[in-house]
Amino acid sequence: MSTPRQGRETGISAAGVSFRQHLFSLRAQLPLMLLLLTTVILGYMYRVALRHDRLETEGDMLRGQAASAIALQSDLEYFLRRMDMPHIQVKFSELSPHANIRAALLADEHGKVLAASEMSWVGREATSIALYAGYAGKGEPPDGQTRLSSDHRLVVSVYPVLFDSTEGAILESRRTGTLFWATDTSSMLDERYARTDRWMLQISSMVGMVALLFWLILHLVVSRRVGKLLQAMERAEQHWGKMIHSGVSGHDEIGRLGMSFDSMMHALVQSSAQVRELSQAVEQSASSIIITNRDGLIEYVNPAFTVTTGYAREEAIGKKTSLLQSGFTPGEVYQGMWETLRAGAVWRGEIQNQRKDGSLYWDSIIITPVRDEEGEVTHFVAVQEDVTARKEADVQLQLFLRVVSHANEAITITDVDRNIVFVNPAFLAITGYSAEEVMGKNPRVLHSGLMDEVFYEEMWSNINETGKWQGEIIDRRKNGESYVAWLSISTINDESGEVSYYIALFSDISARKAAEERIIHVAQHDFLTGLPNRMLLQDRLEQAIRHAEREKLKVAVLFFDLDRFKSINDTLGHLIGDKLLREVAARISGASRASDTVCRQGGDEFVIVLPELVSADDVPSIAIKLLRAVAGSYSIEELEVEVTTSIGISLYPEDGADGDTLLKHADTAMYHAKECGRNNFQFFTRNMTTRAMERSATEMKLHHALERNEFLLHYQPQVDRASGDIIGVEALLRWNNPGAGMIMPGQFIPIAEESGMIVPIGEWVLREACRQNMAWRKLGLPPITVAVNLSAVQFRQKNLGEVILNALYESGLPPSGLELEITESAVIRDSEAAILLLYELKDLGVKLAMDDFGTGYSSLGYLKLLPIDKLKIDQSFVRDMMEDQADAALVSTIINMARNLNLKPMAEGVETSAQLDMLAQYGCDEIQGYYFSKPVPPDEFVAFFRRHLGR
């Protein structure tokens, strides 16, 4: 307990410390330093101002008096020449009233005063006047001067005065006197100094106010904030561990110092919290944590250690970790562990330990060395986890893996996102894939494409509802071979009941299905021809009708009957008749589409079901094709048999809503075809029969169009988008029939292709286009390329290269002036032969373009192999790209793809400037369409080309 005196001494001591802190604080030091600085600056400014006043006053007086003295000198010499002494005295008398003029006089060459500002000085010796004696006659220059006295108190002017007159008794010719003038500077200096004192007083007031304001700003910005920061630090010392905010911030150094202090305090508080959390985490960790010294003596264990081992903390502290050894772990494990730890590295491993009660358990251990500041290992921290349950599960897992590995059924496990995470060897054997090729992939890699999306949607709907599904599915092996599998899928749920995995088991039942299909095939197919029989026909027809009803499509039924087959059977015998039926069946099948169903109804009757028809307009061409396929000569056992057929056609839904009705109506139409002369087809609807006959008439006219010179070519320009130059034309075929007028290509080209007439017509187009292009060049037009379309039929000509060479040779056109446009379907149909043919054409020197790109079967894999120069974007995409984002995206994609493949993109069907601008934005190189010109005859194109050149 302190005494009152000690208390007073302590208070005095604290007060002294507080006074010293206040005296040397920024709050006290800043105003003192500011006051001292202001005083020094003002004193210096005052001295400079006084010196400036003195120099300026002296300069003004020197210049003014010198000018006045020179003027007075001139006046005196004037009056002296006239001997006018009264006026001379008047001049000096005028100077006497000026208080600052100390002396002014005129002395002759003998030093006698002739006139002066003081009348008492006249007649006296000039040297008797103190001022004159002190400042005149000291080696002044011959023309005189004005100067300051040595004490700067007087301005003295001494100038010679010429006495130039010979008249009078006093003065003689060529004598020189002296003008003396002394002025006191003190009065003018006093006036200047007084003005400077007033100015300095005003400046001092302003500077004082600025200094006061500056001190206030410094106080707010610096000293006050530094004080707050210091107080915060003192509070932090007293309350360590609590968050202290200085309240100081800003972009300057003190503000940043305050924010740094706050950040440091925040970090320290967080660090303290983290240390507490780390301590809690260690104490509450589910894993056993052991800290030993470098000799392996235990210094710390957490509660989890006591729970796992059964040893209390007091029983473990100070003991070696060998306390837990079971004796079942090989000594080499411990030896390797200590070698690793002594090397300063982390050791990981699993050891079988023993609890206090003698039970064994497996520990997964991570031991980490702890180093001091010098890098020396001082302790080891071991984190141990009881993995006995996991080890037992591993044994079970290994058993499961052996069972799965030897299973005959393929097993696949996918995660909840249906990505494959496990497959067994049976899966690899059945599918042909390796594990690396399917891991992480969706099982859809096995899809054959033979199961529609509805099947998969129903399958997954069942799985999501019931948790399982099983059934048959057709998948595909890696080599492309399809197979039938019996598939079973089940869900695996986690503890919360949510789906975590899917497991699928399947087996290849292709052999069994093949046997079943052989039995079904015998029951559903005709034994003679191998075609579907009446039973399968009914099923296929009903399916086609149901599909057409859903999709709003049409179905056609074609009923065949061989003409006069009975006489062939009766004359040549049933053996020849059966062989003839097989040949007819082969020809019908060969002329049919893959989607069609060709059936032998019985005897010499055949039926074809044409499903998924958008329009009935396609049926006549198919019927004509079938008539031609069947009609002709058959060579059977060295006999030539001529056969024709009659076809009746019915349509769904116009002619019936079910299969029986359609078959009956087609049969009726077939008999009508026989009545019409056989070897023709008839529709159950008279209107369609008429249209078919018109199509047949068009074909007949087409056979004579070439020989009658009814074909002509129109040309549409192709323009370089960047330069606007015409770089080529496309030759477009027109048919001017005398009876029907101008027939557009869409009306006769399909007929020409089906009839084979497209081959001679295509040869004529090639020769005419080459001839016309050469003719334009001879007219002096710039060389351009003429593009000619090749149909798929022409493309399959074996002598196509020879035909093209002949066209170029006959016209004289260089190969670079010809561009051949082909379609995707023409190339894909026989890709290997097509690629070889294209390379042959490329070797000829002609250019190649892919026409109508994007509308057919686009195989990018084949596209990169083709030696083409250009991709032509179909006009259907260009026409709708301003309104349809999908078409715009397709156009942009095709252009980018063409550029990436080093091909030139060309857009067809450009009709507006908006389309042109969008294509320019996409980077399309070449343009064709009505925006520049419609297809025109050769003469009109010449005129158009010349106008374009002169634009």
ZAMARGU-4260 file (C-alpha; in steps of 0.2 Angstrom, whole numbers, plus 5000, padded with zeros to 4 digits):
<rodrens>
0) 5000/5000/5000 | 5007/5017/4995 | 5009/5032/5007 | 5001/5049/5003 | 5019/5056/4999
5) 5022/5041/4987 | 5005/5045/4979 | 5010/5063/4977 | 5027/5059/4970 | 5019/5046/4958
10) 5006/5060/4953 | 5020/5073/4950 | 5031/5060/4941 | 5016/5056/4930 | 5012/5074/4927
15) 5030/5078/4922 | 5029/5064/4910 | 5013/5070/4903 | 5020/5088/4902 | 5035/5082/4892
20) 5024/5071/4881 | 5013/5086/4877 | 5028/5098/4875 | 5037/5086/4862 | 5021/5081/4854
25) 5016/5085/4836 | 5002/5096/4842 | 5014/5107/4851 | 5029/5106/4840 | 5019/5110/4823
30) 5013/5127/4828 | 5030/5132/4836 | 5039/5127/4820 | 5026/5135/4809 | 5028/5152/4820
35) 5047/5151/4818 | 5046/5148/4800 | 5034/5162/4797 | 5045/5174/4807 | 5060/5170/4797
40) 5052/5171/4781 | 5044/5188/4785 | 5060/5195/4792 | 5069/5190/4776 | 5055/5198/4765
45) 5057/5214/4775 | 5075/5215/4773 | 5074/5212/4754 | 5060/5225/4753 | 5070/5238/4762
50) 5086/5235/4751 | 5075/5236/4736 | 5067/5252/4741 | 5085/5260/4744 | 5092/5254/4728
55) 5076/5260/4718 | 5076/5277/4727 | 5094/5280/4724 | 5093/5275/4706 | 5078/5286/4703
60) 5087/5301/4712 | 5103/5298/4702 | 5094/5297/4685 | 5083/5312/4690 | 5097/5323/4696
65) 5108/5319/4682 | 5095/5325/4670 | 5091/5341/4679 | 5110/5345/4681 | 5113/5342/4663
70) 5098/5354/4659 | 5105/5367/4671 | 5122/5365/4664 | 5115/5370/4647 | 5105/5384/4654
75) 5120/5391/4663 | 5131/5391/4648 | 5118/5400/4638 | 5116/5414/4651 | 5135/5415/4653
80) 5138/5418/4634 | 5126/5433/4636 | 5133/5438/4653 | 5116/5437/4660 | 5121/5434/4679
85) 5104/5439/4686 | 5095/5425/4677 | 5109/5413/4683 | 5105/5418/4701 | 5086/5416/4698
90) 5089/5398/4692 | 5098/5394/4708 | 5086/5403/4719 | 5072/5392/4712 | 5081/5377/4719
95) 5082/5384/4737 | 5064/5380/4742 | 5067/5361/4740 | 5071/5354/4757 | 5081/5339/4751
100) 5093/5350/4741 | 5108/5353/4753 | 5119/5364/4741 | 5119/5370/4723 | 5131/5383/4717
105) 5141/5389/4701 | 5160/5392/4704 | 5172/5400/4691 | 5189/5393/4686 | 5196/5401/4702
110) 5184/5392/4714 | 5174/5408/4717 | 5155/5406/4720 | 5146/5416/4706 | 5128/5410/4710
115) 5121/5398/4724 | 5105/5392/4732 | 5111/5401/4747 | 5114/5420/4743 | 5126/5421/4757
120) 5138/5409/4748 | 5140/5421/4733 | 5157/5429/4732 | 5164/5416/4744 | 5177/5403/4740
125) 5169/5387/4735 | 5181/5377/4745 | 5175/5386/4761 | 5158/5377/4759 | 5160/5360/4767
130) 5150/5350/4755 | 5159/5357/4740 | 5176/5354/4748 | 5171/5336/4752 | 5164/5331/4736
135) 5170/5342/4721 | 5186/5342/4713 | 5191/5324/4715 | 5195/5319/4698 | 5178/5320/4690
140) 5177/5316/4672 | 5179/5331/4659 | 5161/5330/4655 | 5155/5328/4673 | 5145/5315/4683
145) 5132/5312/4696 | 5136/5300/4709 | 5132/5294/4727 | 5142/5299/4742 | 5152/5286/4751
150) 5139/5285/4765 | 5124/5285/4752 | 5116/5300/4760 | 5119/5312/4746 | 5117/5312/4727
155) 5131/5324/4721 | 5132/5331/4703 | 5148/5340/4697 | 5148/5346/4679 | 5160/5358/4670
160) 5152/5375/4664 | 5161/5383/4649 | 5163/5402/4649 | 5164/5406/4630 | 5163/5425/4629
165) 5177/5438/4626 | 5166/5453/4632 | 5167/5461/4649 | 5181/5464/4661 | 5178/5450/4673
170) 5178/5435/4662 | 5191/5430/4649 | 5189/5419/4633 | 5189/5399/4635 | 5187/5398/4654
175) 5179/5384/4663 | 5169/5384/4679 | 5160/5371/4690 | 5142/5367/4693 | 5140/5358/4710
180) 5123/5350/4716 | 5121/5340/4732 | 5104/5332/4736 | 5099/5323/4753 | 5092/5306/4750
185) 5085/5303/4767 | 5068/5311/4765 | 5064/5300/4749 | 5070/5285/4758 | 5060/5288/4773
190) 5044/5290/4763 | 5048/5273/4754 | 5052/5264/4770 | 5035/5270/4777 | 5026/5263/4762
195) 5036/5247/4764 | 5031/5246/4783 | 5013/5247/4779 | 5014/5234/4765 | 5024/5222/4777
200) 5010/5225/4790 | 4997/5219/4778 | 5008/5204/4772 | 5011/5199/4790 | 4992/5199/4793
205) 4989/5188/4778 | 5003/5177/4781 | 4998/5175/4799 | 4980/5170/4794 | 4987/5158/4781
210) 4999/5151/4794 | 4984/5149/4806 | 4974/5140/4793 | 4989/5129/4788 | 4992/5124/4806
215) 4973/5120/4808 | 4974/5109/4792 | 4990/5101/4799 | 4982/5098/4815 | 4967/5089/4807
220) 4977/5080/4794 | 4993/5075/4803 | 4994/5078/4822 | 4976/5074/4827 | 4976/5058/4816
225) 4994/5053/4822 | 4987/5056/4840 | 4972/5045/4837 | 4984/5031/4829 | 4995/5032/4845
230) 4980/5031/4856 | 4974/5015/4847 | 4991/5007/4848 | 4991/5011/4867 | 4974/5003/4869
235) 4980/4988/4859 | 4994/4986/4871 | 4981/4986/4886 | 4968/4975/4877 | 4978/4963/4867
240) 4968/4951/4857 | 4953/4962/4855 | 4949/4971/4839 | 4955/4989/4840 | 4951/5002/4825
245) 4962/5017/4824 | 4948/5027/4815 | 4962/5034/4803 | 4961/5031/4785 | 4964/5040/4768
250) 4975/5039/4753 | 4990/5049/4761 | 5004/5041/4771 | 4996/5043/4788 | 4979/5036/4781
255) 4988/5021/4774 | 4997/5019/4790 | 4981/5019/4799 | 4973/5007/4787 | 4989/4996/4788
260) 4987/4997/4807 | 4969/4991/4806 | 4974/4977/4794 | 4988/4972/4806 | 4976/4972/4820
265) 4963/4962/4810 | 4977/4950/4805 | 4983/4948/4823 | 4966/4945/4830 | 4962/4933/4816
270) 4979/4924/4819 | 4975/4923/4838 | 4958/4916/4833 | 4966/4904/4821 | 4978/4898/4834
275) 4963/4895/4846 | 4953/4886/4832 | 4969/4876/4827 | 4970/4871/4845 | 4952/4866/4846
280) 4953/4857/4829 | 4968/4847/4836 | 4959/4843/4852 | 4942/4839/4843 | 4950/4830/4828
285) 4943/4813/4825 | 4960/4807/4820 | 4973/4803/4833 | 4987/4816/4834 | 5003/4812/4843
290) 5018/4825/4846 | 5035/4817/4850 | 5052/4824/4852 | 5066/4818/4840 | 5069/4803/4851
295) 5051/4797/4849 | 5046/4801/4867 | 5027/4806/4867 | 5024/4824/4873 | 5006/4827/4868
300) 4991/4816/4863 | 4974/4822/4859 | 4957/4815/4865 | 4955/4805/4850 | 4971/4795/4854
305) 4964/4790/4871 | 4947/4784/4862 | 4956/4774/4849 | 4970/4766/4859 | 4962/4765/4877
310) 4977/4773/4885 | 4974/4789/4895 | 4984/4804/4892 | 4995/4802/4907 | 4999/4784/4903
315) 5005/4789/4886 | 5015/4805/4890 | 5034/4802/4892 | 5032/4784/4884 | 5039/4779/4867
320) 5027/4776/4852 | 5032/4758/4853 | 5019/4757/4867 | 5007/4753/4853 | 5016/4740/4843
325) 5007/4724/4840 | 5022/4713/4834 | 5013/4709/4818 | 5021/4723/4808 | 5038/4718/4800
330) 5053/4727/4808 | 5058/4733/4790 | 5043/4745/4791 | 5049/4753/4806 | 5067/4754/4800
335) 5062/4762/4784 | 5050/4774/4794 | 5065/4781/4805 | 5077/4782/4790 | 5064/4793/4781
340) 5061/4804/4797 | 5079/4806/4801 | 5081/4812/4783 | 5069/4826/4787 | 5055/4819/4775
345) 5037/4815/4778 | 5033/4797/4781 | 5016/4789/4776 | 5011/4771/4779 | 4999/4758/4787
350) 5004/4749/4803 | 4994/4736/4813 | 4994/4742/4831 | 4987/4735/4847 | 4976/4744/4859
355) 4978/4744/4878 | 4965/4729/4879 | 4975/4719/4867 | 4964/4721/4852 | 4972/4724/4835
360) 4968/4738/4823 | 4975/4746/4808 | 4982/4763/4808 | 4985/4774/4793 | 4999/4786/4798
365) 5007/4802/4792 | 5022/4808/4802 | 5029/4825/4798 | 5045/4832/4805 | 5044/4849/4814
370) 5060/4861/4811 | 5066/4875/4821 | 5072/4892/4814 | 5089/4884/4811 | 5081/4870/4801
375) 5084/4857/4814 | 5071/4843/4817 | 5065/4846/4835 | 5048/4836/4835 | 5037/4824/4825
380) 5019/4826/4823 | 5009/4810/4819 | 4991/4810/4812 | 4984/4792/4814 | 4967/4786/4808
385) 4959/4769/4812 | 4956/4761/4795 | 4952/4744/4801 | 4934/4745/4793 | 4941/4751/4777
390) 4954/4737/4776 | 4940/4724/4779 | 4930/4733/4766 | 4945/4731/4754 | 4945/4712/4757
395) 4926/4712/4752 | 4930/4723/4737 | 4944/4712/4731 | 4932/4697/4732 | 4919/4707/4723
400) 4931/4712/4709 | 4936/4694/4707 | 4918/4689/4705 | 4915/4703/4693 | 4930/4700/4683
405) 4925/4682/4680 | 4907/4685/4676 | 4901/4681/4659 | 4889/4696/4658 | 4895/4713/4654
410) 4894/4725/4670 | 4895/4744/4668 | 4893/4756/4682 | 4890/4775/4679 | 4889/4790/4690
415) 4873/4800/4693 | 4877/4810/4677 | 4878/4793/4667 | 4897/4794/4664 | 4905/4777/4665
420) 4916/4774/4680 | 4918/4755/4679 | 4918/4741/4666 | 4922/4723/4668 | 4932/4712/4656
425) 4916/4704/4649 | 4911/4722/4644 | 4927/4724/4635 | 4926/4707/4626 | 4908/4710/4620
430) 4910/4729/4614 | 4928/4728/4608 | 4932/4744/4617 | 4947/4746/4630 | 4943/4753/4647
435) 4953/4769/4643 | 4942/4772/4628 | 4925/4772/4638 | 4930/4778/4655 | 4921/4795/4658
440) 4911/4793/4643 | 4892/4791/4642 | 4886/4774/4637 | 4878/4781/4621 | 4895/4777/4613
445) 4887/4760/4611 | 4871/4767/4603 | 4869/4759/4586 | 4857/4772/4579 | 4844/4758/4577
450) 4834/4762/4592 | 4824/4779/4591 | 4824/4792/4605 | 4807/4787/4610 | 4814/4770/4616
455) 4827/4778/4627 | 4815/4791/4634 | 4803/4777/4639 | 4818/4767/4646 | 4824/4781/4657
460) 4807/4786/4662 | 4804/4768/4669 | 4821/4768/4678 | 4817/4785/4686 | 4800/4779/4692
465) 4804/4761/4698 | 4823/4761/4700 | 4826/4747/4687 | 4823/4742/4669 | 4826/4727/4658
470) 4824/4722/4640 | 4832/4720/4623 | 4842/4733/4615 | 4853/4734/4599 | 4870/4742/4602
475) 4886/4743/4591 | 4903/4736/4594 | 4919/4747/4592 | 4921/4739/4574 | 4904/4745/4569
480) 4895/4728/4570 | 4878/4729/4579 | 4873/4716/4591 | 4857/4712/4601 | 4859/4713/4620
485) 4848/4708/4635 | 4850/4723/4646 | 4846/4726/4665 | 4848/4743/4673 | 4846/4746/4692
490) 4849/4762/4702 | 4861/4762/4718 | 4855/4775/4731 | 4865/4783/4744 | 4861/4784/4763
495) 4849/4799/4760 | 4840/4789/4746 | 4846/4799/4732 | 4853/4790/4716 | 4872/4790/4716
500) 4876/4776/4703 | 4868/4766/4689 | 4873/4748/4687 | 4870/4739/4670 | 4872/4721/4666
505) 4870/4714/4648 | 4874/4699/4638 | 4876/4697/4619 | 4860/4687/4613 | 4864/4690/4595
510) 4866/4671/4591 | 4849/4667/4599 | 4841/4682/4591 | 4848/4676/4574 | 4840/4659/4576
515) 4823/4667/4581 | 4824/4679/4566 | 4828/4664/4554 | 4812/4656/4560 | 4802/4672/4559
520) 4810/4676/4542 | 4804/4659/4535 | 4786/4663/4542 | 4786/4680/4535 | 4795/4679/4518
525) 4791/4670/4501 | 4801/4654/4499 | 4804/4657/4481 | 4810/4675/4480 | 4815/4679/4498
530) 4804/4694/4498 | 4791/4698/4512 | 4775/4688/4510 | 4757/4693/4512 | 4758/4692/4532
535) 4773/4703/4533 | 4766/4715/4520 | 4751/4718/4531 | 4761/4722/4546 | 4773/4734/4536
540) 4758/4742/4528 | 4749/4745/4544 | 4765/4752/4552 | 4767/4764/4538 | 4749/4770/4539
545) 4751/4773/4558 | 4767/4783/4555 | 4759/4793/4541 | 4744/4797/4552 | 4755/4804/4566
550) 4767/4814/4554 | 4754/4820/4542 | 4762/4810/4527 | 4757/4799/4513 | 4759/4781/4509
555) 4758/4773/4491 | 4754/4755/4487 | 4760/4749/4470 | 4752/4733/4464 | 4762/4724/4450
560) 4756/4710/4439 | 4767/4703/4425 | 4759/4705/4408 | 4755/4688/4400 | 4764/4678/4413
565) 4752/4664/4411 | 4757/4660/4393 | 4775/4660/4398 | 4771/4647/4412 | 4761/4637/4401
570) 4773/4637/4386 | 4790/4636/4395 | 4785/4627/4411 | 4784/4632/4429 | 4803/4630/4432
575) 4807/4644/4419 | 4792/4654/4427 | 4799/4652/4444 | 4817/4658/4439 | 4809/4672/4429
580) 4799/4677/4445 | 4816/4677/4455 | 4824/4689/4442 | 4809/4700/4442 | 4809/4701/4461
585) 4828/4706/4460 | 4825/4719/4447 | 4810/4727/4457 | 4821/4726/4473 | 4836/4734/4465
590) 4825/4749/4458 | 4816/4752/4475 | 4822/4763/4489 | 4829/4756/4505 | 4814/4762/4515
595) 4801/4753/4503 | 4794/4736/4507 | 4794/4724/4491 | 4782/4710/4493 | 4777/4695/4483
600) 4758/4694/4485 | 4757/4677/4476 | 4759/4670/4458 | 4766/4684/4447 | 4759/4698/4458
605) 4770/4709/4468 | 4766/4724/4480 | 4778/4739/4485 | 4773/4750/4499 | 4781/4767/4498
610) 4781/4775/4516 | 4784/4793/4522 | 4779/4802/4506 | 4778/4821/4508 | 4769/4823/4491
615) 4760/4811/4479 | 4770/4820/4465 | 4785/4808/4468 | 4775/4792/4464 | 4774/4793/4445
620) 4793/4795/4443 | 4795/4779/4455 | 4782/4770/4445 | 4791/4774/4428 | 4807/4768/4435
625) 4800/4752/4441 | 4791/4749/4424 | 4808/4751/4415 | 4817/4740/4428 | 4805/4726/4425
630) 4802/4728/4406 | 4815/4720/4395 | 4823/4704/4390 | 4827/4691/4402 | 4840/4677/4399
635) 4835/4661/4407 | 4843/4644/4403 | 4848/4651/4386 | 4830/4657/4382 | 4826/4676/4379
640) 4810/4681/4388 | 4802/4698/4385 | 4792/4704/4400 | 4782/4719/4404 | 4771/4723/4419
645) 4756/4734/4424 | 4755/4744/4440 | 4740/4750/4449 | 4743/4763/4463 | 4733/4768/4478
650) 4737/4782/4491 | 4734/4784/4509 | 4723/4794/4515 | 4715/4798/4498 | 4711/4780/4493
655) 4708/4772/4510 | 4712/4772/4528 | 4718/4754/4531 | 4729/4741/4522 | 4715/4730/4515
660) 4706/4745/4506 | 4723/4751/4499 | 4727/4734/4492 | 4710/4732/4485 | 4710/4749/4476
665) 4728/4747/4470 | 4723/4730/4463 | 4708/4738/4454 | 4720/4752/4447 | 4731/4738/4441
670) 4718/4730/4430 | 4714/4747/4423 | 4732/4748/4418 | 4730/4732/4409 | 4715/4738/4400
675) 4724/4753/4395 | 4737/4742/4385 | 4748/4735/4398 | 4766/4741/4402 | 4759/4756/4411
680) 4753/4762/4428 | 4737/4769/4433 | 4731/4778/4449 | 4716/4774/4458 | 4712/4793/4457
685) 4709/4798/4439 | 4717/4816/4442 | 4734/4808/4446 | 4733/4797/4431 | 4732/4812/4420
690) 4747/4820/4428 | 4757/4804/4426 | 4753/4804/4408 | 4758/4822/4407 | 4775/4818/4415
695) 4777/4804/4402 | 4773/4816/4388 | 4786/4828/4395 | 4799/4813/4394 | 4794/4809/4376
700) 4797/4828/4371 | 4813/4828/4381 | 4820/4814/4370 | 4819/4825/4354 | 4824/4842/4362
705) 4843/4840/4359 | 4841/4835/4341 | 4829/4850/4338 | 4841/4862/4346 | 4828/4867/4359
710) 4840/4870/4374 | 4849/4886/4378 | 4860/4893/4392 | 4857/4908/4403 | 4872/4916/4413
715) 4872/4923/4431 | 4887/4933/4436 | 4897/4929/4451 | 4905/4944/4460 | 4920/4946/4471
720) 4913/4955/4487 | 4928/4965/4492 | 4933/4972/4474 | 4915/4971/4466 | 4923/4963/4451
725) 4914/4950/4440 | 4925/4935/4442 | 4914/4922/4434 | 4897/4916/4428 | 4886/4901/4432
730) 4878/4892/4416 | 4860/4888/4419 | 4850/4877/4407 | 4834/4883/4399 | 4822/4873/4388
735) 4812/4882/4375 | 4799/4870/4368 | 4789/4876/4353 | 4773/4869/4361 | 4775/4872/4379
740) 4786/4888/4379 | 4800/4891/4391 | 4801/4876/4403 | 4811/4879/4419 | 4824/4866/4425
745) 4814/4860/4440 | 4801/4853/4428 | 4812/4843/4417 | 4829/4840/4425 | 4822/4826/4437
750) 4814/4818/4422 | 4830/4819/4412 | 4840/4811/4427 | 4828/4797/4429 | 4827/4793/4410
755) 4846/4795/4408 | 4844/4810/4396 | 4854/4820/4408 | 4870/4813/4401 | 4869/4819/4383
760) 4861/4835/4389 | 4875/4838/4402 | 4888/4835/4388 | 4880/4848/4377 | 4880/4861/4392
765) 4898/4858/4395 | 4903/4861/4376 | 4891/4876/4375 | 4897/4884/4391 | 4916/4882/4386
770) 4912/4889/4369 | 4903/4904/4375 | 4917/4908/4388 | 4930/4907/4374 | 4919/4918/4363
775) 4918/4932/4376 | 4937/4931/4378 | 4939/4934/4360 | 4928/4949/4361 | 4941/4957/4373
780) 4931/4954/4389 | 4942/4950/4404 | 4945/4932/4408 | 4932/4924/4419 | 4927/4907/4425
785) 4911/4898/4419 | 4903/4886/4432 | 4894/4871/4425 | 4883/4860/4437 | 4886/4841/4436
790) 4872/4830/4440 | 4874/4814/4451 | 4871/4804/4435 | 4884/4813/4425 | 4896/4811/4439
795) 4895/4792/4438 | 4900/4792/4420 | 4916/4782/4417 | 4921/4794/4403 | 4918/4810/4412
800) 4936/4816/4411 | 4936/4813/4393 | 4920/4822/4390 | 4927/4837/4399 | 4944/4837/4390
805) 4935/4836/4373 | 4924/4851/4378 | 4939/4861/4383 | 4949/4856/4367 | 4935/4860/4355
810) 4932/4877/4362 | 4950/4882/4366 | 4946/4887/4383 | 4960/4884/4396 | 4955/4872/4410
815) 4957/4886/4423 | 4942/4895/4414 | 4930/4880/4419 | 4923/4877/4436 | 4913/4861/4439
820) 4899/4861/4453 | 4895/4845/4461 | 4883/4841/4475 | 4887/4832/4492 | 4875/4817/4487
825) 4885/4814/4471 | 4901/4812/4481 | 4894/4803/4496 | 4885/4789/4485 | 4902/4781/4481
830) 4914/4791/4490 | 4931/4782/4486 | 4927/4782/4467 | 4921/4800/4469 | 4937/4806/4477
835) 4948/4798/4464 | 4937/4806/4450 | 4939/4823/4458 | 4957/4822/4459 | 4958/4817/4441
840) 4947/4832/4436 | 4958/4843/4447 | 4974/4836/4438 | 4966/4842/4422 | 4967/4860/4429
845) 4948/4864/4431 | 4941/4872/4447 | 4929/4862/4458 | 4915/4869/4469 | 4904/4860/4481
850) 4886/4866/4476 | 4871/4868/4488 | 4882/4864/4503 | 4872/4861/4519 | 4856/4854/4511
855) 4861/4836/4509 | 4872/4824/4518 | 4887/4833/4524 | 4901/4823/4529 | 4915/4834/4536
860) 4927/4819/4536 | 4925/4817/4517 | 4925/4836/4514 | 4943/4838/4521 | 4948/4824/4508
865) 4941/4832/4493 | 4952/4843/4481 | 4938/4856/4480 | 4941/4875/4479 | 4925/4883/4484
870) 4910/4880/4495 | 4893/4887/4488 | 4881/4891/4502 | 4863/4886/4497 | 4851/4901/4493
875) 4838/4894/4506 | 4850/4898/4520 | 4854/4915/4513 | 4836/4920/4509 | 4831/4917/4527
880) 4846/4922/4537 | 4840/4940/4541 | 4824/4933/4550 | 4830/4916/4556 | 4845/4915/4568
885) 4848/4897/4565 | 4850/4900/4546 | 4862/4915/4550 | 4872/4904/4562 | 4873/4890/4548
890) 4879/4903/4535 | 4892/4910/4548 | 4898/4892/4552 | 4900/4887/4534 | 4910/4902/4530
895) 4921/4900/4545 | 4923/4881/4541 | 4927/4885/4522 | 4941/4897/4528 | 4948/4885/4540
900) 4949/4872/4526 | 4957/4885/4514 | 4942/4885/4503 | 4933/4901/4496 | 4915/4903/4502
905) 4902/4909/4490 | 4884/4914/4494 | 4870/4910/4482 | 4853/4919/4481 | 4859/4936/4487
910) 4844/4948/4484 | 4846/4963/4496 | 4859/4975/4502 | 4855/4969/4520 | 4860/4951/4515
915) 4876/4958/4507 | 4881/4968/4522 | 4878/4953/4534 | 4888/4942/4522 | 4902/4955/4522
920) 4902/4955/4541 | 4904/4936/4541 | 4918/4937/4529 | 4910/4929/4513 | 4922/4930/4498
925) 4911/4928/4483 | 4892/4933/4480 | 4879/4927/4467 | 4861/4932/4466 | 4847/4944/4459
930) 4855/4958/4469 | 4868/4960/4454 | 4858/4951/4440 | 4846/4938/4436 | 4852/4924/4424
935) 4852/4932/4406 | 4856/4927/4389 | 4874/4928/4382 | 4871/4945/4373 | 4863/4953/4388
940) 4877/4947/4399 | 4890/4955/4387 | 4881/4972/4389 | 4880/4970/4408 | 4898/4965/4409
945) 4904/4980/4399 | 4893/4992/4410 | 4900/4985/4425 | 4918/4987/4419 | 4914/5006/4416
950) 4906/5009/4433
</rodrens>
